[in-house]
Amino acid sequence: MNPSSIGSERAVLGKAGEDLVARHLTQQGFNILARNYRKRYGEIDLIAVNRELLVFVEVKRRLRSYSGFDLSEVVSSPKQHKMIKVAREFMARFNHDDKNCRFDVALVEGEGTDVKLTYIPHAFEGSEF
């Protein structure tokens, strides 16, 4: 298998995971504001909003089980800091300073029709907010 086909398979798998999480959030009454919101210093996979709350979501997609995972291994401290910095910029740019915000992690495991979503609200704190 050549490296470029591995990268494209990973991208397809990642997008399918993000699609699943976006549907989950929509079913929970959120509107998706952005997908793969990028700045030079970081990226947030999904940004969603409801009346009072703005959520910044990191989506992790794996084919194998997450059983026994340690959240610090899933979203490292440097990744958390980057997400917080991007979130701060997003809130300022799009005038969402009036919203409470939350950092969530969505773990998607499996493939085909055998897919499991574990959604972790308040996965980490953005102490700057």
A tleap script that builds the chain and sets N, CA, C and O, in Angstrom:
source leaprc.protein.ff14SB
mol = sequence {
  NMET ASN PRO SER SER ILE GLY SER GLU ARG
  ALA VAL LEU GLY LYS ALA GLY GLU ASP LEU
  VAL ALA ARG HIE LEU THR GLN GLN GLY PHE
  ASN ILE LEU ALA ARG ASN TYR ARG LYS ARG
  TYR GLY GLU ILE ASP LEU ILE ALA VAL ASN
  ARG GLU LEU LEU VAL PHE VAL GLU VAL LYS
  ARG ARG LEU ARG SER TYR SER GLY PHE ASP
  LEU SER GLU VAL VAL SER SER PRO LYS GLN
  HIE LYS MET ILE LYS VAL ALA ARG GLU PHE
  MET ALA ARG PHE ASN HIE ASP ASP LYS ASN
  CYS ARG PHE ASP VAL ALA LEU VAL GLU GLY
  GLU GLY THR ASP VAL LYS LEU THR TYR ILE
  PRO HIE ALA PHE GLU GLY SER GLU CPHE
}
set mol.1.N position { 0.848 -1.170 0.000 }
set mol.1.CA position { 0.000 0.000 0.000 }
set mol.1.C position { 0.897 1.238 0.000 }
set mol.1.O position { 1.830 1.330 0.797 }
set mol.2.N position { 0.620 2.171 -0.876 }
set mol.2.CA position { 1.471 3.354 -0.910 }
set mol.2.C position { 0.998 4.388 0.120 }
set mol.2.O position { -0.172 4.389 0.502 }
set mol.3.N position { 1.899 5.261 0.569 }
set mol.3.CA position { 1.581 6.223 1.628 }
set mol.3.C position { 0.422 7.157 1.288 }
set mol.3.O position { -0.343 7.532 2.177 }
set mol.4.N position { 0.277 7.540 0.021 }
set mol.4.CA position { -0.818 8.455 -0.316 }
set mol.4.C position { -2.176 7.786 -0.183 }
set mol.4.O position { -3.151 8.451 0.166 }
set mol.5.N position { -2.267 6.480 -0.453 }
set mol.5.CA position { -3.558 5.805 -0.295 }
set mol.5.C position { -3.903 5.640 1.178 }
set mol.5.O position { -5.080 5.641 1.538 }
set mol.6.N position { -2.892 5.497 2.040 }
set mol.6.CA position { -3.138 5.435 3.478 }
set mol.6.C position { -3.695 6.771 3.955 }
set mol.6.O position { -4.649 6.808 4.733 }
set mol.7.N position { -3.109 7.855 3.495 }
set mol.7.CA position { -3.584 9.193 3.872 }
set mol.7.C position { -4.999 9.446 3.415 }
set mol.7.O position { -5.793 10.020 4.159 }
set mol.8.N position { -5.339 9.024 2.187 }
set mol.8.CA position { -6.698 9.258 1.696 }
set mol.8.C position { -7.698 8.374 2.428 }
set mol.8.O position { -8.825 8.802 2.675 }
set mol.9.N position { -7.312 7.146 2.782 }
set mol.9.CA position { -8.202 6.285 3.577 }
set mol.9.C position { -8.439 6.892 4.948 }
set mol.9.O position { -9.558 6.859 5.460 }
set mol.10.N position { -7.401 7.442 5.540 }
set mol.10.CA position { -7.520 8.078 6.854 }
set mol.10.C position { -8.456 9.286 6.770 }
set mol.10.O position { -9.260 9.513 7.674 }
set mol.11.N position { -8.352 10.066 5.679 }
set mol.11.CA position { -9.209 11.236 5.507 }
set mol.11.C position { -10.675 10.821 5.362 }
set mol.11.O position { -11.557 11.456 5.941 }
set mol.12.N position { -10.936 9.775 4.604 }
set mol.12.CA position { -12.305 9.283 4.427 }
set mol.12.C position { -12.860 8.782 5.755 }
set mol.12.O position { -14.003 9.075 6.107 }
set mol.13.N position { -12.056 8.033 6.481 }
set mol.13.CA position { -12.456 7.516 7.787 }
set mol.13.C position { -12.735 8.669 8.747 }
set mol.13.O position { -13.732 8.646 9.469 }
set mol.14.N position { -11.873 9.664 8.761 }
set mol.14.CA position { -12.052 10.829 9.626 }
set mol.14.C position { -13.304 11.606 9.297 }
set mol.14.O position { -14.036 12.014 10.199 }
set mol.15.N position { -13.564 11.819 8.014 }
set mol.15.CA position { -14.768 12.547 7.605 }
set mol.15.C position { -16.019 11.783 8.001 }
set mol.15.O position { -16.991 12.390 8.451 }
set mol.16.N position { -16.018 10.478 7.847 }
set mol.16.CA position { -17.180 9.672 8.244 }
set mol.16.C position { -17.422 9.805 9.747 }
set mol.16.O position { -18.570 9.887 10.184 }
set mol.17.N position { -16.360 9.825 10.532 }
set mol.17.CA position { -16.503 10.016 11.972 }
set mol.17.C position { -17.061 11.382 12.304 }
set mol.17.O position { -17.941 11.504 13.156 }
set mol.18.N position { -16.560 12.411 11.641 }
set mol.18.CA position { -17.067 13.766 11.862 }
set mol.18.C position { -18.532 13.882 11.451 }
set mol.18.O position { -19.313 14.557 12.122 }
set mol.19.N position { -18.909 13.228 10.355 }
set mol.19.CA position { -20.312 13.234 9.918 }
set mol.19.C position { -21.212 12.623 10.988 }
set mol.19.O position { -22.283 13.155 11.281 }
set mol.20.N position { -20.780 11.508 11.570 }
set mol.20.CA position { -21.548 10.840 12.618 }
set mol.20.C position { -21.723 11.760 13.827 }
set mol.20.O position { -22.823 11.871 14.367 }
set mol.21.N position { -20.660 12.408 14.246 }
set mol.21.CA position { -20.717 13.301 15.400 }
set mol.21.C position { -21.580 14.527 15.084 }
set mol.21.O position { -22.337 14.979 15.943 }
set mol.22.N position { -21.478 15.066 13.876 }
set mol.22.CA position { -22.309 16.204 13.485 }
set mol.22.C position { -23.795 15.824 13.545 }
set mol.22.O position { -24.615 16.615 14.012 }
set mol.23.N position { -24.141 14.636 13.082 }
set mol.23.CA position { -25.542 14.172 13.173 }
set mol.23.C position { -25.977 14.055 14.632 }
set mol.23.O position { -27.089 14.443 14.989 }
set mol.24.N position { -25.094 13.518 15.469 }
set mol.24.CA position { -25.389 13.389 16.898 }
set mol.24.C position { -25.684 14.761 17.507 }
set mol.24.O position { -26.670 14.925 18.226 }
set mol.25.N position { -24.837 15.735 17.220 }
set mol.25.CA position { -25.030 17.078 17.768 }
set mol.25.C position { -26.323 17.704 17.256 }
set mol.25.O position { -27.048 18.343 18.019 }
set mol.26.N position { -26.612 17.529 15.990 }
set mol.26.CA position { -27.840 18.061 15.408 }
set mol.26.C position { -29.066 17.455 16.099 }
set mol.26.O position { -30.036 18.156 16.386 }
set mol.27.N position { -29.011 16.157 16.359 }
set mol.27.CA position { -30.111 15.484 17.069 }
set mol.27.C position { -30.258 16.002 18.496 }
set mol.27.O position { -31.343 15.919 19.073 }
set mol.28.N position { -29.187 16.531 19.067 }
set mol.28.CA position { -29.222 17.094 20.412 }
set mol.28.C position { -29.627 18.571 20.408 }
set mol.28.O position { -29.601 19.219 21.455 }
set mol.29.N position { -29.998 19.108 19.248 }
set mol.29.CA position { -30.480 20.485 19.157 }
set mol.29.C position { -29.424 21.521 18.832 }
set mol.29.O position { -29.674 22.719 18.967 }
set mol.30.N position { -28.245 21.084 18.407 }
set mol.30.CA position { -27.186 22.013 18.034 }
set mol.30.C position { -27.203 22.271 16.535 }
set mol.30.O position { -27.640 21.430 15.750 }
set mol.31.N position { -26.725 23.437 16.155 }
set mol.31.CA position { -26.464 23.759 14.754 }
set mol.31.C position { -24.951 23.735 14.559 }
set mol.31.O position { -24.201 24.257 15.385 }
set mol.32.N position { -24.515 23.132 13.472 }
set mol.32.CA position { -23.081 23.075 13.164 }
set mol.32.C position { -22.679 24.405 12.528 }
set mol.32.O position { -23.214 24.796 11.491 }
set mol.33.N position { -21.738 25.087 13.156 }
set mol.33.CA position { -21.250 26.373 12.636 }
set mol.33.C position { -20.031 26.208 11.748 }
set mol.33.O position { -19.862 26.938 10.772 }
set mol.34.N position { -19.180 25.247 12.088 }
set mol.34.CA position { -17.938 25.078 11.322 }
set mol.34.C position { -17.442 23.648 11.453 }
set mol.34.O position { -17.654 22.973 12.461 }
set mol.35.N position { -16.775 23.217 10.393 }
set mol.35.CA position { -16.095 21.919 10.380 }
set mol.35.C position { -14.655 22.179 9.994 }
set mol.35.O position { -14.378 22.960 9.084 }
set mol.36.N position { -13.741 21.526 10.686 }
set mol.36.CA position { -12.306 21.668 10.416 }
set mol.36.C position { -11.893 23.138 10.362 }
set mol.36.O position { -11.255 23.588 9.410 }
set mol.37.N position { -12.269 23.866 11.400 }
set mol.37.CA position { -11.921 25.283 11.501 }
set mol.37.C position { -10.436 25.392 11.819 }
set mol.37.O position { -9.985 24.972 12.885 }
set mol.38.N position { -9.679 25.963 10.876 }
set mol.38.CA position { -8.219 25.982 10.982 }
set mol.38.C position { -7.663 27.389 11.115 }
set mol.38.O position { -8.120 28.344 10.486 }
set mol.39.N position { -6.679 27.460 11.947 }
set mol.39.CA position { -5.815 28.625 12.044 }
set mol.39.C position { -4.396 28.075 11.952 }
set mol.39.O position { -4.198 26.863 12.040 }
set mol.40.N position { -3.419 28.938 11.779 }
set mol.40.CA position { -2.060 28.435 11.602 }
set mol.40.C position { -1.546 27.699 12.831 }
set mol.40.O position { -0.617 26.897 12.731 }
set mol.41.N position { -2.136 27.961 13.975 }
set mol.41.CA position { -1.673 27.353 15.220 }
set mol.41.C position { -2.553 26.210 15.713 }
set mol.41.O position { -2.308 25.669 16.791 }
set mol.42.N position { -3.567 25.836 14.951 }
set mol.42.CA position { -4.393 24.716 15.395 }
set mol.42.C position { -5.678 24.564 14.613 }
set mol.42.O position { -5.975 25.349 13.713 }
set mol.43.N position { -6.440 23.534 14.973 }
set mol.43.CA position { -7.683 23.215 14.280 }
set mol.43.C position { -8.683 22.644 15.275 }
set mol.43.O position { -8.315 21.986 16.248 }
set mol.44.N position { -9.957 22.914 15.005 }
set mol.44.CA position { -11.055 22.308 15.753 }
set mol.44.C position { -11.920 21.569 14.742 }
set mol.44.O position { -12.313 22.135 13.722 }
set mol.45.N position { -12.216 20.300 15.028 }
set mol.45.CA position { -12.952 19.464 14.081 }
set mol.45.C position { -14.374 19.949 13.855 }
set mol.45.O position { -14.801 20.092 12.709 }
set mol.46.N position { -15.118 20.205 14.932 }
set mol.46.CA position { -16.505 20.661 14.817 }
set mol.46.C position { -16.760 21.775 15.820 }
set mol.46.O position { -16.287 21.735 16.956 }
set mol.47.N position { -17.519 22.771 15.373 }
set mol.47.CA position { -17.983 23.837 16.262 }
set mol.47.C position { -19.489 23.899 16.091 }
set mol.47.O position { -19.998 24.029 14.977 }
set mol.48.N position { -20.204 23.803 17.222 }
set mol.48.CA position { -21.664 23.776 17.172 }
set mol.48.C position { -22.227 24.708 18.237 }
set mol.48.O position { -21.557 25.031 19.219 }
set mol.49.N position { -23.481 25.136 18.024 }
set mol.49.CA position { -24.100 26.081 18.943 }
set mol.49.C position { -25.571 25.726 19.150 }
set mol.49.O position { -26.243 25.227 18.247 }
set mol.50.N position { -26.055 25.997 20.371 }
set mol.50.CA position { -27.491 26.025 20.605 }
set mol.50.C position { -27.787 27.376 21.229 }
set mol.50.O position { -26.972 28.290 21.099 }
set mol.51.N position { -28.902 27.540 21.892 }
set mol.51.CA position { -29.267 28.867 22.406 }
set mol.51.C position { -28.231 29.479 23.336 }
set mol.51.O position { -27.916 30.664 23.228 }
set mol.52.N position { -27.702 28.674 24.250 }
set mol.52.CA position { -26.793 29.221 25.260 }
set mol.52.C position { -25.355 28.747 25.156 }
set mol.52.O position { -24.467 29.341 25.766 }
set mol.53.N position { -25.111 27.703 24.404 }
set mol.53.CA position { -23.833 27.006 24.509 }
set mol.53.C position { -23.134 26.862 23.160 }
set mol.53.O position { -23.754 26.543 22.146 }
set mol.54.N position { -21.844 27.104 23.181 }
set mol.54.CA position { -20.982 26.910 22.021 }
set mol.54.C position { -20.051 25.752 22.354 }
set mol.54.O position { -19.332 25.811 23.351 }
set mol.55.N position { -20.050 24.703 21.541 }
set mol.55.CA position { -19.198 23.547 21.821 }
set mol.55.C position { -18.124 23.408 20.747 }
set mol.55.O position { -18.374 23.568 19.552 }
set mol.56.N position { -16.923 23.106 21.221 }
set mol.56.CA position { -15.764 22.863 20.373 }
set mol.56.C position { -15.424 21.396 20.543 }
set mol.56.O position { -15.151 20.939 21.653 }
set mol.57.N position { -15.442 20.653 19.435 }
set mol.57.CA position { -15.356 19.197 19.526 }
set mol.57.C position { -14.135 18.668 18.776 }
set mol.57.O position { -13.898 19.000 17.615 }
set mol.58.N position { -13.379 17.843 19.475 }
set mol.58.CA position { -12.304 17.074 18.858 }
set mol.58.C position { -12.849 15.680 18.580 }
set mol.58.O position { -13.330 15.004 19.489 }
set mol.59.N position { -12.773 15.254 17.331 }
set mol.59.CA position { -13.264 13.933 16.944 }
set mol.59.C position { -12.063 13.023 16.737 }
set mol.59.O position { -11.138 13.352 15.995 }
set mol.60.N position { -12.091 11.884 17.399 }
set mol.60.CA position { -11.048 10.872 17.235 }
set mol.60.C position { -11.702 9.623 16.679 }
set mol.60.O position { -12.651 9.094 17.258 }
set mol.61.N position { -11.194 9.162 15.566 }
set mol.61.CA position { -11.771 7.990 14.894 }
set mol.61.C position { -10.721 6.888 14.852 }
set mol.61.O position { -9.589 7.103 14.419 }
set mol.62.N position { -11.113 5.720 15.305 }
set mol.62.CA position { -10.219 4.568 15.289 }
set mol.62.C position { -11.002 3.334 14.884 }
set mol.62.O position { -12.209 3.245 15.109 }
set mol.63.N position { -10.314 2.401 14.293 }
set mol.63.CA position { -10.949 1.133 13.936 }
set mol.63.C position { -11.011 0.191 15.129 }
set mol.63.O position { -11.886 -0.672 15.201 }
set mol.64.N position { -10.082 0.359 16.066 }
set mol.64.CA position { -10.056 -0.531 17.232 }
set mol.64.C position { -10.730 0.139 18.422 }
set mol.64.O position { -11.021 1.335 18.398 }
set mol.65.N position { -10.971 -0.641 19.449 }
set mol.65.CA position { -11.675 -0.182 20.643 }
set mol.65.C position { -10.843 0.789 21.462 }
set mol.65.O position { -9.614 0.720 21.473 }
set mol.66.N position { -11.526 1.690 22.142 }
set mol.66.CA position { -10.896 2.635 23.061 }
set mol.66.C position { -10.948 2.132 24.501 }
set mol.66.O position { -10.610 2.878 25.420 }
set mol.67.N position { -11.359 0.900 24.713 }
set mol.67.CA position { -11.521 0.432 26.084 }
set mol.67.C position { -10.230 0.634 26.869 }
set mol.67.O position { -9.135 0.305 26.411 }
set mol.68.N position { -10.396 1.176 28.047 }
set mol.68.CA position { -9.241 1.430 28.896 }
set mol.68.C position { -8.416 2.627 28.471 }
set mol.68.O position { -7.268 2.758 28.896 }
set mol.69.N position { -8.967 3.509 27.640 }
set mol.69.CA position { -8.196 4.660 27.180 }
set mol.69.C position { -8.001 5.661 28.308 }
set mol.69.O position { -8.780 5.712 29.260 }
set mol.70.N position { -6.969 6.437 28.184 }
set mol.70.CA position { -6.706 7.548 29.078 }
set mol.70.C position { -6.923 8.804 28.248 }
set mol.70.O position { -6.269 8.999 27.224 }
set mol.71.N position { -7.847 9.659 28.694 }
set mol.71.CA position { -8.199 10.834 27.906 }
set mol.71.C position { -6.984 11.690 27.583 }
set mol.71.O position { -6.933 12.315 26.524 }
set mol.72.N position { -6.002 11.727 28.487 }
set mol.72.CA position { -4.803 12.523 28.216 }
set mol.72.C position { -4.035 11.980 27.020 }
set mol.72.O position { -3.288 12.717 26.377 }
set mol.73.N position { -4.211 10.707 26.718 }
set mol.73.CA position { -3.571 10.132 25.541 }
set mol.73.C position { -4.371 10.443 24.277 }
set mol.73.O position { -3.811 10.481 23.181 }
set mol.74.N position { -5.663 10.664 24.425 }
set mol.74.CA position { -6.524 10.923 23.274 }
set mol.74.C position { -6.387 12.373 22.815 }
set mol.74.O position { -6.228 12.637 21.623 }
set mol.75.N position { -6.448 13.311 23.759 }
set mol.75.CA position { -6.281 14.733 23.448 }
set mol.75.C position { -5.209 15.266 24.392 }
set mol.75.O position { -5.472 15.564 25.557 }
set mol.76.N position { -4.015 15.377 23.866 }
set mol.76.CA position { -2.862 15.787 24.671 }
set mol.76.C position { -3.015 17.225 25.170 }
set mol.76.O position { -3.808 18.004 24.642 }
set mol.77.N position { -2.254 17.545 26.174 }
set mol.77.CA position { -2.262 18.904 26.712 }
set mol.77.C position { -1.903 19.949 25.644 }
set mol.77.O position { -2.570 20.982 25.575 }
set mol.78.N position { -0.876 19.725 24.809 }
set mol.78.CA position { -0.595 20.703 23.748 }
set mol.78.C position { -1.777 20.871 22.777 }
set mol.78.O position { -2.059 21.986 22.335 }
set mol.79.N position { -2.466 19.771 22.444 }
set mol.79.CA position { -3.629 19.849 21.559 }
set mol.79.C position { -4.743 20.644 22.236 }
set mol.79.O position { -5.414 21.442 21.582 }
set mol.80.N position { -4.946 20.439 23.524 }
set mol.80.CA position { -5.961 21.188 24.261 }
set mol.80.C position { -5.662 22.690 24.197 }
set mol.80.O position { -6.560 23.492 23.941 }
set mol.81.N position { -4.412 23.066 24.429 }
set mol.81.CA position { -4.027 24.480 24.397 }
set mol.81.C position { -4.255 25.086 23.012 }
set mol.81.O position { -4.695 26.229 22.894 }
set mol.82.N position { -3.956 24.316 21.971 }
set mol.82.CA position { -4.195 24.801 20.609 }
set mol.82.C position { -5.689 24.994 20.361 }
set mol.82.O position { -6.097 25.996 19.775 }
set mol.83.N position { -6.500 24.042 20.803 }
set mol.83.CA position { -7.952 24.165 20.625 }
set mol.83.C position { -8.493 25.390 21.360 }
set mol.83.O position { -9.344 26.109 20.836 }
set mol.84.N position { -7.999 25.625 22.566 }
set mol.84.CA position { -8.437 26.783 23.340 }
set mol.84.C position { -8.081 28.080 22.617 }
set mol.84.O position { -8.886 29.009 22.570 }
set mol.85.N position { -6.896 28.139 22.066 }
set mol.85.CA position { -6.454 29.335 21.336 }
set mol.85.C position { -7.320 29.558 20.091 }
set mol.85.O position { -7.725 30.686 19.810 }
set mol.86.N position { -7.598 28.495 19.356 }
set mol.86.CA position { -8.448 28.610 18.162 }
set mol.86.C position { -9.868 28.998 18.572 }
set mol.86.O position { -10.499 29.823 17.911 }
set mol.87.N position { -10.373 28.411 19.655 }
set mol.87.CA position { -11.719 28.724 20.129 }
set mol.87.C position { -11.835 30.198 20.519 }
set mol.87.O position { -12.822 30.856 20.192 }
set mol.88.N position { -10.837 30.705 21.208 }
set mol.88.CA position { -10.831 32.117 21.607 }
set mol.88.C position { -10.909 33.018 20.366 }
set mol.88.O position { -11.658 33.995 20.340 }
set mol.89.N position { -10.130 32.673 19.349 }
set mol.89.CA position { -10.142 33.463 18.117 }
set mol.89.C position { -11.505 33.370 17.438 }
set mol.89.O position { -12.026 34.382 16.968 }
set mol.90.N position { -12.093 32.173 17.377 }
set mol.90.CA position { -13.396 31.976 16.735 }
set mol.90.C position { -14.460 32.811 17.442 }
set mol.90.O position { -15.259 33.484 16.790 }
set mol.91.N position { -14.472 32.767 18.770 }
set mol.91.CA position { -15.479 33.514 19.531 }
set mol.91.C position { -15.372 35.010 19.290 }
set mol.91.O position { -16.388 35.690 19.147 }
set mol.92.N position { -14.164 35.522 19.243 }
set mol.92.CA position { -13.964 36.952 18.999 }
set mol.92.C position { -14.349 37.322 17.564 }
set mol.92.O position { -15.007 38.336 17.329 }
set mol.93.N position { -13.936 36.502 16.627 }
set mol.93.CA position { -14.185 36.809 15.213 }
set mol.93.C position { -15.667 36.796 14.864 }
set mol.93.O position { -16.123 37.614 14.065 }
set mol.94.N position { -16.419 35.879 15.454 }
set mol.94.CA position { -17.821 35.720 15.099 }
set mol.94.C position { -18.775 36.186 16.197 }
set mol.94.O position { -19.940 35.790 16.222 }
set mol.95.N position { -18.273 37.034 17.111 }
set mol.95.CA position { -19.091 37.665 18.147 }
set mol.95.C position { -19.916 36.672 18.961 }
set mol.95.O position { -21.127 36.832 19.112 }
set mol.96.N position { -19.253 35.657 19.476 }
set mol.96.CA position { -19.907 34.683 20.343 }
set mol.96.C position { -19.462 34.842 21.797 }
set mol.96.O position { -19.519 33.893 22.578 }
set mol.97.N position { -19.023 36.035 22.148 }
set mol.97.CA position { -18.534 36.265 23.505 }
set mol.97.C position { -19.626 36.124 24.553 }
set mol.97.O position { -19.330 35.955 25.736 }
set mol.98.N position { -20.893 36.192 24.131 }
set mol.98.CA position { -22.006 36.088 25.069 }
set mol.98.C position { -22.371 34.642 25.402 }
set mol.98.O position { -23.221 34.406 26.261 }
set mol.99.N position { -21.749 33.683 24.742 }
set mol.99.CA position { -22.083 32.264 24.930 }
set mol.99.C position { -21.157 31.616 25.948 }
set mol.99.O position { -19.984 31.970 26.065 }
set mol.100.N position { -21.712 30.660 26.679 }
set mol.100.CA position { -20.872 29.762 27.456 }
set mol.100.C position { -20.254 28.784 26.476 }
set mol.100.O position { -20.867 28.473 25.455 }
set mol.101.N position { -19.075 28.298 26.754 }
set mol.101.CA position { -18.472 27.342 25.837 }
set mol.101.C position { -18.020 26.099 26.579 }
set mol.101.O position { -17.834 26.098 27.796 }
set mol.102.N position { -17.851 25.049 25.806 }
set mol.102.CA position { -17.486 23.744 26.349 }
set mol.102.C position { -16.577 23.039 25.350 }
set mol.102.O position { -16.730 23.189 24.137 }
set mol.103.N position { -15.628 22.268 25.875 }
set mol.103.CA position { -14.729 21.484 25.043 }
set mol.103.C position { -15.077 20.013 25.216 }
set mol.103.O position { -14.981 19.462 26.312 }
set mol.104.N position { -15.482 19.390 24.117 }
set mol.104.CA position { -15.919 18.003 24.127 }
set mol.104.C position { -14.997 17.151 23.270 }
set mol.104.O position { -14.282 17.657 22.405 }
set mol.105.N position { -15.027 15.854 23.527 }
set mol.105.CA position { -14.298 14.897 22.704 }
set mol.105.C position { -15.276 13.816 22.290 }
set mol.105.O position { -16.045 13.314 23.110 }
set mol.106.N position { -15.244 13.462 21.015 }
set mol.106.CA position { -16.068 12.377 20.485 }
set mol.106.C position { -15.143 11.270 20.010 }
set mol.106.O position { -14.266 11.488 19.174 }
set mol.107.N position { -15.352 10.090 20.552 }
set mol.107.CA position { -14.551 8.922 20.179 }
set mol.107.C position { -15.422 8.028 19.314 }
set mol.107.O position { -16.474 7.562 19.752 }
set mol.108.N position { -14.986 7.791 18.092 }
set mol.108.CA position { -15.727 6.949 17.155 }
set mol.108.C position { -14.863 5.734 16.874 }
set mol.108.O position { -13.720 5.854 16.434 }
set mol.109.N position { -15.429 4.554 17.136 }
set mol.109.CA position { -14.657 3.332 16.933 }
set mol.109.C position { -15.448 2.336 16.112 }
set mol.109.O position { -16.678 2.306 16.152 }
set mol.110.N position { -14.718 1.518 15.366 }
set mol.110.CA position { -15.331 0.492 14.540 }
set mol.110.C position { -15.400 0.930 13.090 }
set mol.110.O position { -14.897 1.988 12.710 }
set mol.111.N position { -16.039 0.083 12.286 }
set mol.111.CA position { -16.167 0.395 10.865 }
set mol.111.C position { -17.441 -0.224 10.316 }
set mol.111.O position { -18.058 -1.081 10.949 }
set mol.112.N position { -17.820 0.222 9.131 }
set mol.112.CA position { -19.024 -0.290 8.490 }
set mol.112.C position { -20.250 0.030 9.317 }
set mol.112.O position { -20.425 1.164 9.762 }
set mol.113.N position { -21.099 -0.961 9.523 }
set mol.113.CA position { -22.312 -0.757 10.309 }
set mol.113.C position { -22.075 -0.972 11.802 }
set mol.113.O position { -22.970 -0.733 12.613 }
set mol.114.N position { -20.885 -1.419 12.165 }
set mol.114.CA position { -20.545 -1.682 13.560 }
set mol.114.C position { -19.707 -0.532 14.106 }
set mol.114.O position { -18.510 -0.685 14.350 }
set mol.115.N position { -20.348 0.626 14.297 }
set mol.115.CA position { -19.655 1.825 14.756 }
set mol.115.C position { -20.250 2.258 16.089 }
set mol.115.O position { -21.467 2.265 16.274 }
set mol.116.N position { -19.368 2.617 17.006 }
set mol.116.CA position { -19.790 3.061 18.334 }
set mol.116.C position { -19.298 4.492 18.553 }
set mol.116.O position { -18.139 4.806 18.281 }
set mol.117.N position { -20.188 5.355 19.048 }
set mol.117.CA position { -19.836 6.735 19.381 }
set mol.117.C position { -19.847 6.885 20.895 }
set mol.117.O position { -20.836 6.571 21.556 }
set mol.118.N position { -18.744 7.364 21.427 }
set mol.118.CA position { -18.670 7.740 22.837 }
set mol.118.C position { -18.454 9.245 22.851 }
set mol.118.O position { -17.425 9.741 22.393 }
set mol.119.N position { -19.437 9.965 23.383 }
set mol.119.CA position { -19.370 11.430 23.386 }
set mol.119.C position { -19.086 11.896 24.801 }
set mol.119.O position { -19.815 11.559 25.734 }
set mol.120.N position { -18.019 12.677 24.959 }
set mol.120.CA position { -17.575 13.119 26.280 }
set mol.120.C position { -17.705 14.645 26.379 }
set mol.120.O position { -16.818 15.377 25.940 }
set mol.121.N position { -18.814 15.116 26.958 }
set mol.121.CA position { -18.935 16.567 27.172 }
set mol.121.C position { -17.989 16.999 28.304 }
set mol.121.O position { -17.667 16.202 29.185 }
set mol.122.N position { -17.559 18.232 28.274 }
set mol.122.CA position { -16.646 18.761 29.313 }
set mol.122.C position { -15.392 17.896 29.421 }
set mol.122.O position { -14.924 17.619 30.526 }
set mol.123.N position { -14.850 17.471 28.289 }
set mol.123.CA position { -13.688 16.590 28.301 }
set mol.123.C position { -12.468 17.260 28.918 }
set mol.123.O position { -11.639 16.605 29.550 }
set mol.124.N position { -12.369 18.560 28.731 }
set mol.124.CA position { -11.309 19.329 29.378 }
set mol.124.C position { -11.777 20.755 29.548 }
set mol.124.O position { -12.728 21.187 28.897 }
set mol.125.N position { -11.119 21.474 30.409 }
set mol.125.CA position { -11.505 22.838 30.734 }
set mol.125.C position { -10.680 23.839 29.934 }
set mol.125.O position { -9.479 23.669 29.729 }
set mol.126.N position { -11.356 24.870 29.498 }
set mol.126.CA position { -10.681 26.009 28.892 }
set mol.126.C position { -10.696 27.124 29.923 }
set mol.126.O position { -11.585 27.976 29.912 }
set mol.127.N position { -9.727 27.119 30.802 }
set mol.127.CA position { -9.749 28.013 31.959 }
set mol.127.C position { -9.778 29.502 31.571 }
set mol.127.O position { -10.091 30.352 32.405 }
set mol.128.N position { -9.456 29.816 30.321 }
set mol.128.CA position { -9.472 31.206 29.888 }
set mol.128.C position { -10.884 31.738 29.675 }
set mol.128.O position { -11.076 32.944 29.519 }
set mol.129.N position { -11.878 30.842 29.669 }
set mol.129.CA position { -13.249 31.260 29.368 }
set mol.129.C position { -14.051 31.442 30.623 }
set mol.129.O position { -15.229 31.792 30.558 }
savepdb mol mol.pdb
quit
